[in-house]
Amino acid sequence: VAAGTFVDATAGWLGTFSNHPLYLFTSDNSTPSMTVATDGHVGIGSSTPADVLQVGSFASAQDNYISVKTQGGNVQRAGLRLKHFDDDDGFTLVSDETLNQFQVIRHPSAPQEVAMSINRLDGNVGMNATSPGARLDVYSEGLTDGTNSIAVSGKGKAVGNEQVFGLVGTADGTGSTGRVFGVYGTAFGAAE
């Protein structure tokens, strides 16, 4: 194993000159805290990272979290960008302190749009709704191709003589005993 450091006109370098991983350790410990594998994969808490970045391993008997932290003050956002092909294609996961929301932003080329949002204060969820006004708020505008609807479908086993799926709500409270409201789905076809 050959390791070393050097400096050139662009940067300082630390690494191995042989075909071996680079381990970083603390407290004179023989277990690496961080690994840079020969294929460039980085492991934190793993000496054999299987992905470009791996945190922890299946042998770890503890919870593992990745934190992205900001200063606060209702002006910061923290997130994770998942991109394909270029910066205009993919998804961004954002915790937006200015809006008190968690958002999944869709990048279908340009422009970006909020595909889902969860309000941190009241728990309301919005699909294409940036300010959800109900527990589930699905918003669409100007769509003529049938994509402005909610579809519930499935294949399951019958319960008694019925196969039931769909959107169902039940009433709870004074004067609502036994009352059911909501949107129901009906199954068609031969029983299995």
ABEGO torsion letter per residue (X at the ends): XBBBBBBBAABBBBEBABBBBBBBBBGGBABBABBBBAAGBBBBGBABBABABBBEBAABABBBBBBBBBAEGGABBBBBBBBBGBAABEBBBBBBAAAGBBBBBBBBEOBBBBABBBBAAAGBBBBGBABBABABBBBBBGBAAGAABBBBBEBBBBBEABBBBEBBBBBBEBGABGBBBEBBBBBBEBBX
